[in-house]
């Protein structure tokens, strides 16, 4: 089976006629008929019902046509994107980072190196009622309704602090009297933490709260209190702390790449590929205990 077989089949299926298909393809009717027979022989299934001189897609043919048509359209888009050269965008690509802000410098450097003509608008701290439609991509741990959502990585969330602690695990129930440093209640990491302890019918004391992840990381490193350290997205700060797994259940979260655009432009597709590659690469260096 090759691309010619599939293109011939697609035209015959759309025209329901060997004669019309041959005219559109600028080949002989015998060439079209031979190609269709070769395709059916390779698949070991009839794709058309032949009634006299007419042909009609049968059930198997209709099913196969739906896949072939989608595949050819996608392939044509790919050929068009590379044959026309790499696009540039007059409008900047806007990305909202609800999580993963530590990777922003690496992301910007990577895009600047590989896609130097692309302009970026990066947001981190937004109001709850912000219109998310303004962003091309949102890096988050929540699934946004009606948005295209793709999981990028999954990461464990450790407990981290400066003091010496002999064990690699800590029971969640023993943390209720600890003084925690954390983000505000509307932050995605904070929601993951709150959900974890709520399911275990426990509450913890956030003595210090801020809306800035960098401030949280700095205070934990300074030994002000205890914090929660995502293994991938906070790996730089975690290397300087004592870390422990939560028990009896580990705390985990999934990071998603979301977009209101369901059919990405070539530029958006390239940006999404870069984002995914950076997060996947970061996961290979995740914190270990």
N, C-alpha and C positions, 0 to 999 in steps of 0.2 A: 504494500500500500504506500502510495506517495502523494504529494500535494496535488499533482495533476488529477489523480483519481478522485480526490475529495472535491476539487473545484468542478470537475465535470459532473460529479454526482449532484452537487449543490445546484448547478444551473438546470440540470434535467429535472430535479425535484421541484424547483420553483416554477418551471415552465410546464411540467407534466407532458413533455413532448420531446422526443429525440430530434425531430426535424427542427423545431425552434431553438433547441439547445445548440445544435450544430451550427445554425446561422449566427447565433450570438458568440459562439466560441471560434468561429471562422475555421472550422474543421469539417471533415466529411461525417455523414451520419454513421457510416460504418465504424469510424474511429471512436465516436461517442458510444455506440452500442458495445464495441469490444471492451472499452474501458469499464463500462458498467458491469458487464459480465465478469471481468477480471476481479472487480471489487466484490461482487456477490460471491464469487468462488473463494476469495480469500477469507471473507467473513463467514462463509458456509451458511448463508441465509439469503433468501430472496428479499429484495428491498422494494420491488415493484410488482404489482399485479398487471399482467399483460392481457388486454382484451382486444383482439384483432390487431389493428395498427395503433391503438392508443395504449398508454401506460398510466398507471396511477400508483402513488405511494401506498404501500400496505402498512400495517401496524408497526412492523419492525422498521420499515423505511422512514416513517414519521418520527419514530423515536431517534433513529440514527441521524436524521436530518437536523433535529433540534440541537444535537451536540456538534455536528459538523459546522452548522451555520454560526454558532457561537464561537467555535474555535477559529474559523476563518476570519471572522470579524476582529477577534482579538489579535490574531496574527497580522492582519492588515494594519491595525493600529500600531503595532510594534514596528513593522517595516516602515510605516510612514514617519514614526517618531525618530528613527535613526537615520533614514535616508534624507530627511529634511534638516538634519543637523540638530544639535542640542539647543533647546529653546531657552530664552531668557524671559523673565517676567517683569513687565513694567510695574506691576503692583508687588509690594513686598509680601513674602510669605509670613503669616502671623501664627505664632505657636504659643499656646498657654501651657505652662508647666505647673500643674497642681502638685506634682511630685517630681523627683529627679533633678532638682535645681543644681545639685553638685556637678552634674554632667554637662551643664550649659556651656562652660568654656570649651570643653572637648568637642561638643556638637558644633559650636560656632567655628572653631578652628578647622574641623573636618569639612564643613560645608564651604568655608572660605577657600580651602585647598582644592576641593573637587568641583565645586560649583561657584567659581569666583564672581560670576555676574548676578548671582541671586542676592537680593536684599532680604533681611530678616527683621521682623518685629517680634520681640520676646516679652511675654508678660508672665508674672508670677503671683502677685497679690491683687485679686480682683474682688469686687463686691458680690454678694450672693445673687443679686438680681441682674448681674451683667449678662448681656446678650451674647451667648456663646457662638452664635452664627457668624460673628465677625472673625473668628479664628479658623485658619485652614486646618490646624491640628491641635488636639488637646491631649497632653500626657497626664494620665490620671489613674486612679484605682477604682473608679466607679464606671458603671455602664450607663451611658447617656442615651435615653430613649430616642429612637428614630435616627441615631447617628451610626455611621459605619464604625464598628468597634473591633479591634484586633488585639488579642493578648500578646504582649512583647516578652515579658519575663515574669517569673514568680520568685519571691524572695522571703526568707525568714526574717523575723524581727526579734533581735536579741534585747536583753536587759544589759545596760552598760553603765559603768561608774569607775571612778578613779581608785577607790580603796581596794586593798587586797582581799580576795575572796577565794577560798581553797577549792571550790567546786565549779564544775562546768555547767551545772543546772541549778535552777532556783524555782521553788514552788510559788505559783502565783498567789496563793493564800498568805504567804509570808511577806508580801510587799505592801499590804494595806497600810502599814504605819510608816513606810518610807516617804521621803520628801522628793517628789518628782519634778523635773523640769520638762515642760511640754509646750506644744503649740495650742492655739485656740480651738474651741470646740467645733468650728466650721472647717478646720483643716482636714484633709483626707487621711493623713497619718493618724491624727488624733481620733478620727471616727473609727478607724480600724482598731485602735487600742481600746477605745471605749466599748466597742462591740464585743471584743474578746473578753473583757472583764465582766461585762453585763451578762453574757451567756453563762458565766461561772458564778453569777450572783455575788460579785465582789465589786468593791469600789476602791479607788486609789486616790491619794492626795497629791494633786498638782499644786505645789506651793508657788512655783514660778511659771507663768504663762507668757507667751509672746507670739506674735504673728509671723516672726522671722525665723526660718529654720537655721540660718547661720548663727543667730544669737543662741538658740537652744544648743547647738553643737559646741559653741564656745563656752557656755556655762557648764556643760557636762565635762568638757575637757579641763575646766578650771577647778573641778571638784566641788562645785556648789551643790550638786544633788545627783539623783539617779535619772537616767533617761532610757529611751527605747531607740535602738539602732538598727535600721534596715540593712541587711547584709550586702546588698548590691549598691543601692543609691546613696548610702552613707558610709561606704567602705573606707574613705580617707580618714574620717574622724574615728571610726571604730578601731583602727590599728593602734591607737594610743590608749585604749581603755581596756579594762577587764570586762569580758563578755560572758554571758551565760544564757543557755537555752531556758525558755519558760517550760515548766511542767505543771500539770500532767499532759498538757497539749501545747505544742509549739504554736507561736503566733506567725501567720504568713499573710502575704497579700500579693495580688496580681496587678501588674502595671499594664495598662491598656493604651493603645494609640487610637484616638477617636477623631472622626472628621464628619462634618455635616455634608461633605461632598461624597457622593456615592460613586461618581465616575471621575477619577482624578485626571488632571492635566498631566502632560509629560513632566513638567517642572515639579508639580506636587508629588508625583510618583517617585521622582528622584530623591526629593527631600524625605519622603516617608521611608525609602530604602535606607538612607543614611541614618535616620533616627533609629530604625530597628537594628541596624548593624552595630551602632554604638552601644545600645543597651545590651544586646546579646554579648558583645565583647566584654562589657563591664561585668556581666554575670560570670564569665570565666574566671574573674579575679575576686569573686565575692568573699566576704569574711568567713573564716572557718574557725571552729573551736576544737 
